């Protein structure tokens, strides 16, 4: 992190982490508040971050053969009611349309909280033969969930996301797709957002409404809390049966296909803020930063050659696909430094008359505040290497935070002490019972995060009841 605080209007995270987060969201101009509680305006800078994430994910989906579609916003109540577990899981969060124009509608319409029912209804019309499968769809849209407590990016009533939905002839194909998509989300987090993740399986209590299995990636934030950052669900043939989706197999018999869904949202921006940010604001991973380099010419009005050189460097960077901005405004140098630190720009390139005479420029890293003197000749290669180094350092810092604050604990009292003290993740054994899971929430104040996909295979005692068991599980306080 940068050592010297320059942005005084941002509350220190050590004083009030929640207020720090809100300050960063508003002062860095990521969001604004709308006239409806829980519905946030995503400002250009915030939306640009989402566009970069979207571009990366969309490329991964298309690489794997998925096609983008667009489903309706409204779901008839009768359609939603066909899958009991699903509708019960979402009922408290549903918003309904009951009037169209000036007339009451003959049937209530739900504003989509998710689109499994719409995809199944569509598939029931268009899927006929094994030759139609697999169907691998994705849509980019917004959804509405009537949350009681809201916060920018982390829990809004309306939010942007992608939801993938696929249909397969066999259980094996569908399960492979489910785990593959989980790995896509892990790839995004680790290789683009510089965030280490724990890959795991949700408990029966925490899985998605209507799913057979829900897989998750869990991340640790600065304040040692967990943030679920992407989920992938295997549905089996439950939805196919409920919505009468069938196909004629190779054996000429009628069969029910197997279904998956998976999603990631603008919550990822919140994860980036809380994983990497500091008391000066955003610290953006270079690979999703709207501006990767900001060029700040010094005393350019006294030496026109400085500005011309700055423009030349900018042109070289643009040609090399580096996202760059030139700030030759009349704002003070102090203002510019504070502004671009707050906005999390990975590299600030400073160029003044003295630098010019020596053929140099100064590169200032946002992640650690380090200043590097670099030759203007060959600056493109220097900056590309530095952007990669910044990503690697940001990942290493986040990984250390995860490792240093993950504890192997054996009793519920130890977990309670951790949760009420320094925080972090508790890695324990668990017998698998709902009773013990609820007891952990009630007495230790933690929820189950996931059962890691890589299990140790060792035998131990359940953290709650003391029964011998083999399942490893993570617990923590979550957003």
N, C-alpha and C positions, 0 to 999 in steps of 0.2 A: 504493500500500500504506500501511497505518497505520504511522507512524514508530516509535512507542514500543512495545517488546515487553512484553506483559502476561502472556503465557501461558508461564511458565518450563518447564513439563513437556513442551513441544514442542521437539525438537531443531532448531537452526537449519538451514535448507536448504543454506546455504553450507558447513556442517560435514559433513553427511551427508544427502544428498537422499533416499536410500532410507529412512533411519530417520525423517526428517521426514515423509515420506508415510505411513508406518505409524503414527506418532504422531498425525497428523491424523485418520486413519481411526478410531483407537480412542478418542482423547481427545474428539473431537467426537461420539462415540457413533454412528458410522455402521455399524460392524460389530463382531462379536465372533468369536472362534475357536470352532469346534465340535470334537467329539472325533475327527473324520476330517480328515486333512491335505488342504488345498485346498478344503474345503467350509466356507464362511463363513456366519455368521448375520447377516442384514441387519436391523439394529436399526430401531426405528420412525422415527428421524430419517433414516437412510439410505434406508429404504423410501419415506418421504414424498417424497424427492427423485425417486426412480424413478417413483413414481406421477404426479408432475407431468410428467416427461418422457413417460411412457406416455400420459397424457391428451392431450398436444400431438400426438404422433405418431399416436395412434389417430384423432384428429379429422382429420388430414391424409389418412390412409388411407381413411377413410369418405367424406370429401369427394370422393375420386377413384374411388369405386365399389368399394372392397375390402370384403369381408365377413370377419368373424372366425369361425374354426372351431377345433376341438380334435382333434388327432391322438393316437394311442396313444403311450405312453412306450416300448414295446418293439418292436423290429424283428427279424423272423426272419432268421437268417443267410442263408438261400437268397434272400430278397428283396434283401438288401444286396449280394449277390454279382452281381446282374444287370448292374450298371454297373461295369466293371473299374476305370477310372481313379478313380472316386469311392470305391470300397471301399479301393483301395490308398492313397489319400490320407488316409483316416481310420483305417486299421487300427491304427497305433501308439497311437491315443488312445481306442480302443473299450473299454468295460467290458461284461462279458457276464454274463447270468444263466443258470446251468446247472442249478439245482435249484429246483423248485417244491414248497413244503411240505417233505415228506421224500423226495420222489422226483426222480430225475434226469430232466430234460426230454428228449423225443425230438429236439429241435433247440435249439441255442443261440439265445438272444435277446439282441440288442444293446440296451443302454440308449441312447436316441437321442442321437447327437452333432449331428445335423441331420436334417431330415425330408423331403428330396427323394424318397427311395424310397417313403415312405408316401403322399405326395401322388400320385405317379405310379401307384401300385397302386390308389388310390381312383379316380383319373381314368379308369383303364382300364375301370372298371365303369360309370361314370356319363356319360362323354362319348360321344356318338353322332353328332351332327350339327353342322354349322357354326353352327346356331342355339344350341347350348349354349355357344358361345365368345363373348367371352373368359371364362375363369374366373379371378377375381381374389380370392385368399384370403390371409388373414394369421392367424397364431396367436401368442398370448402364452403363453410356457411357460418351463420350464427345460430345459437340455440338460447332458449329462455328457461331458466329454472328459478323459481321464486324463493331465493335464499332469504333467511331472516337476518343474518349478519353478513354485511358485505364489506369488501375492501378491494381497491384497484388491483387488477390482475389475479389476485389470489382467490377471490370469491365474489364474482359479480353475478347479477341476475341474467344479464345477457352477455355472452362472450363469443369471440371468434374461435373456431376450431376446424380441424379436419376430422371426419369420421369415415373410416374405411369399413366396408362390408363385403364379405366374400362368401361364396357358396361353392361347395365341393362335393364330388361324388362319394368320397370315402372319408371316414373318420381320420385316418392317417394323414391325408392331405390337409384336412382342416386343422388338425393339431400342429402340423408342421408350419402352416401359415401363421398360426397364432404366435408361436415362439419366434418365428422369423421376424414378425413385425415388432415384437418386443425388442429384438436385437437392433432393428432399424432405429427405434427411439433411443436405445443405449448409444448407438453410433452417433446420432445427432448430439446427444448430451456430451459425450466424452471427446469427440473429435471436432466439434464445432462450437459448443458452448463451454468447453473446458470444465465440465462438471462430472466427477466420478459418480457412479450409480451402483446401487445394490439391485440386482435382478432377483425377483422372487415371485412366489405364488401367494395370493391373498387367502385368508382363512374363509370358511363358509360364511361367517358373520360379515366380513368386509368385502366379499366379492360383489360384482355388478349384478343388479337385479335381473334374474332370469338366466344368468350364465352358469355353465357347469364348472368352468375354471376361469379365474381372473388373474392375469399376470401383471406385474407392476415393476417400474423402476422407481426407487426411492433415493432421494438426495438429502444431504445435510446442509442446512443453512448456517450463516454466521452465528446465529443465536442458539445453535445446536438442536433446533427443531427439524422435523422431517417435512419434506414436501413431495407428495406423489406427483411424478412428472411425466407420466405416460402409462396407459394401460392397454392390454390386449386380452380379448375375451374369446373363449371357446364355448359355443352354445350347444354343441351336439346337434341333434335333430329336433330339439324342443320347439323352436320357432317354426320350423318347417311343418311339423305336425299341427301346431296351433293355427297356422295360416294356410294349410293345405297346399304346400309347395311340394310338388312331386316331379319325378322324371322317370323315363323308361330307361333302364340300365342296359348294359351290353348283353345281359341274359334275357332281355325282352320282358322283364318284370318291373312293375311300378315300385319305386323306392323314394324314400325321403332323403334329401341332401343334407349335408352338414355345414354349419354356418359359423362364421367368426365376425367379430367387429373389434375395432381398435381406434383410439383417438388421442390427440394431443391438442392443447389449447394455448391461448395467449397467456395462460398461467406460467408458461416457460419463461416469459419476460420477467415475471415476478421472481422466478427461481434464479435467473441470471443476476438480478439486482441483489438478492439476499445472499447469494453465494460469493459474489466478487466485490460488491460495492464497499465504499469506505466513507469516512466522514466528510469527504469532499464531493460525494455523489456517486455516479455510475462509474464502474470499471468494466468496459465492454470487451468481451472476447473478440479479437480482430476479425474472425471469420463471419461474424454477424453484425459487426459495427457498420452503421450507415455511412460514416466517415471513418476511414482507417487512418488517414494522415491529414492533419491540418497544417498548412504552411503559414507561418506568421513572419512576414518581412519586417525588419526593424529599421527605423529611420529611412524608409523608402522615399519619403518626400525630399530628402536631402541628397539621395543618390539613386537616380532612376534606374541604374544598372541592377540594383538590388531587386526591384520589382520585376524587371525583365528576366533576371535569372530565376526568380521564384515562379514566374509563369512558364519558363522553360522546363523547370523541374516538374511542375504540375502536369504539363503536356506529356512528359516522359512516363509519369506514373499512370496517367489515364490510359496511355497506349499499352501499359503493362497490366491493365485491369485492376489497378489499385484504386479504391474509392478515396478521392482526395478533395479537399476544399482549400481555397486560398482566401485568407482573411486580410485584405488590405484596407480595412475600414479605419476610421480615425479614433476608434476606441483605444483606451490605454492598454499597454502591455499587461499590466496587472489584471485588468478586466478580462482580457483574452485568455490569459492563463487560467483564471478561475472558471470562466465560462466553459472552456473545453475540458477542463478537469471534471466539472460537474456533469458534462454530457458524455464523459467516459471515452473520449477519442483516444485510441491506443497510442498514437505517436503524434507529438507536436514537433514540427520542423521549424526551427528558428534560424533566420538568415539575416545577418546585418553587414554593414560595410566592412568591418574588420574580418568577418568570416570570408567575405568575397575576395579580399586581397590574398587570403591564404588558400583559397579554393576549397573551403570547408563549409559545413553547416553544423548546427547542434540538433541532435535528436533527443527528445525528452520522452521517456516511457511513462505511460499512465499507470501501469500496474505496480511499479515500485519507485517511481520518481527519479530513476537513474538517468543521467545525462551522458550522451555518447557523442563524441566529435567524429564526424564522417566526411569523407571527401565527396564533393559534389559530382565529380566524375565517378560513374559506377554507383550512383545513389540508389538506383532502382533495385539492384541486387542486394545492397545493404539493407534497404527497408523491407524487402520481402523476407530476408533472413531474420530480421528483427521482429517482424510480425509473427513468424513461427516461434521464435524464442519467447515472445510474450505469451502466446497461447500455452506453450509448454510450462512456463513458470506459473501461470494462473491455474493450470490443472494440478501442478505439484502442490501449490498452496492449499487448494481445495481438498486434495487427496489427504494431505497431512491433517487437515481439520477433521476429516472423516475418521481417519485411523486413530488419531489422538483422543477422539471422543466416542469411540466404540468400545464398550466394556463387556467382558465375559463375566456375567453375574449368576449367582446360584440361588438367591433367595428373594422373596418379594420385598423384604425390608431393604435389601441392597438396591433394588430397582427404584423403590420409593425415594431413598436417599439421593440417588443419582438425579431422578426427575425433579425433585424439589431443590436441588443444589445446582451443580454446574451444568446439568443437562447432558444430552447425548443420546446414543443408541445403546440399549441393553441387548446383548446377544445371550440367549438362554436356551435351555431345553424346555419343551412344552408337550404335555400329554395329549393335546388335541381337543380337549373338552371345552365347550362353550362356557361352562361354569367357571373354569379357571381363567378364560379370556375376559369374562365380565368382571371377575374379581380383581384382575390386574388393573382394569380401568377404574374401578371403584376405590381400591385401596392404594394403588401405586400411582394413579393418575396418568397412565400411559395406555396407548392403543397398540394393537398388533400392526406392524408395518408390513412384514411379509415373511414367509418361510423361504430362505435363499434357495435358488435353484441348485447351487453347489452345497450339498449337505455334507457334514463332516463324517457321518456314518458311525459316530461314537455313541455310547449309551451313557445317560446321566439321569438326574432326577428333575422332574417338572419343577420349574421355578415357583409354582403356586402350591400344588398339592403334595409334591415330593414323590409322586409315582415314577417308577423307572420308565424311561422313554428314549427315543432316538432323534426326534424332530428338533432341528435348530430353528429358532425364530428370532426376529428383531422386534423390539418394542421401542416406542418413543412418543414424545409429545409432537403432534402434527398440526400443520395449517389446514 
